[in-house]
Amino acid sequence: MTGRASTDEQQTRLPDVRVGSMQNGLAPVSIAERSLGAGLMQWVSLAAIVLAALAADQLTKRVVTIMLADEY
């Protein structure tokens, strides 16, 4: 009977699956999807930074112009 028990056991055995292993190693692990595009707040923040940089540039030009005019 031991020969038959081992045959039944082989037929009902589940495939060997290891935790963390994948059949396709190139497939991404995470199945969650996320938008990579910028949202409204990111665009508003970028616009604010651009405006601040432009204002600082103009202020710097103005200060340098005034300082150079005072020397001559």
C-alpha positions in Angstrom: 0.0 0.0 0.0 2.9 2.4 0.4 3.5 2.4 -3.3 -0.1 3.4 -4.0 -0.1 6.1 -1.4 3.0 7.8 -2.8 1.4 7.7 -6.3 -1.8 9.4 -5.1 0.4 11.9 -3.2 2.3 12.7 -6.4 -0.9 13.3 -8.4 -2.4 15.7 -5.8 0.8 17.6 -5.1 0.6 21.3 -5.7 3.2 23.0 -7.8 6.3 24.3 -6.0 5.7 28.1 -5.5 8.1 30.1 -3.5 7.1 33.4 -2.0 8.5 36.3 -3.8 9.4 34.4 -7.0 7.9 35.2 -10.4 7.9 33.3 -13.6 8.5 36.5 -15.5 11.4 38.4 -13.9 10.9 41.5 -16.1 7.3 42.1 -15.0 6.9 44.9 -12.4 6.3 43.6 -8.8 3.7 46.2 -7.9 0.3 46.0 -9.5 -0.8 49.4 -8.3 -1.0 52.1 -10.9 -0.3 55.7 -10.4 -0.5 58.7 -12.7 2.9 60.2 -13.5 1.5 63.4 -14.8 1.6 66.6 -12.7 -1.5 67.7 -11.0 -2.9 71.2 -10.7 -1.1 72.0 -7.5 2.2 71.0 -9.0 1.7 73.3 -12.0 0.6 76.2 -9.8 3.7 75.6 -7.6 6.0 75.6 -10.6 4.4 78.8 -11.9 5.0 80.5 -8.6 8.6 79.4 -8.6 9.1 80.7 -12.1 7.5 84.0 -11.3 9.6 84.4 -8.1 12.8 83.6 -10.1 11.9 86.2 -12.8 11.1 88.8 -10.1 14.4 88.1 -8.3 16.3 88.4 -11.6 14.7 91.7 -12.4 15.3 93.0 -8.9 19.0 92.0 -9.1 19.4 93.8 -12.5 17.8 96.9 -11.0 20.0 96.9 -7.9 23.2 96.4 -10.0 22.2 99.1 -12.4 21.6 101.6 -9.5 24.8 100.6 -7.8 26.9 101.1 -11.0 25.2 104.4 -11.7 26.1 105.7 -8.3 29.8 104.9 -8.8 30.2 107.1 -11.9 
